[in-house]
Amino acid sequence: MPKGLAVRPTPDLVKQAVFNSLGGRVVGAKVLELFAGTGALGLECLSRGATAVVCVEKSARHAEVLRQNFQLAGFLSESLQVRVQDVFAALAQLTAAGERFDLILADPPYGEKNREHRSTSLAQRLLDEVRLPALVAANGLFVLGHARRDTLSLPGHWHEKKALKHGDSIMRFFAPIQARTIGEDAMPPTLPPAL
């Protein structure tokens, strides 16, 4: 990764554990990577047989590095789409377009320690985003990374299937409770904090 890019890539050991857990699920998958940074997770999916990856990254500079990494790896141009925009705006557009993904991966910038109050981190905002479950294809997964110090609350529209812990990183695997269209004004019920 070029110097001067303020990106916290997913640590290699954590990435390896995630992909070992996903196993053959990646082969033939349509993947959405949120907060893509330089695209390490999406590019790993392509190298493991995913057919298409959509990467959403707000920074044009990071997105350019992602495109360069993609070209250096020699993947087919039609297998990668890069959206340079805010993740939450992209989620609204993708939902409106009726898109579905077999895997949604997100390892956003870490939030503050929040033991005394509900998290306001980007990871929590993703969990709370009521449109996100509608983007998960049947039998698909949402994999979310966050800091151990960031205690997240699990909204009622997700079922946690697995959590992998390594150092300060936690990668959690979620499936939607049910496939449904959720209105923008709907508020999901919350469960007691997970982990």
Sequence and secondary structure as in RCSB ss.txt:
>XXXX:A:sequence
MPKGLAVRPTPDLVKQAVFNSLGGRVVGAKVLELFAGTGALGLECLSRGATAVVCVEKSARHAEVLRQNFQLAGF
LSESLQVRVQDVFAALAQLTAAGERFDLILADPPYGEKNREHRSTSLAQRLLDEVRLPALVAANGLFVLGHARRD
TLSLPGHWHEKKALKHGDSIMRFFAPIQARTIGEDAMPPTLPPAL
>XXXX:A:secstr
  TT       HHHHHHHHHHHGGGGTT EEEEES TT HHHHHHHHTT SEEEEE S HHHHHHHHHHHHHHT 
 GGGEEEE S HHHHHHHHHHTT  EEEEEE        TTS   SHHHHHHH TTGGGGEEEEEEEEEEEETTS
  EEETTEEEEEEEEETTEEEEEEEESS     TT    EEEE  
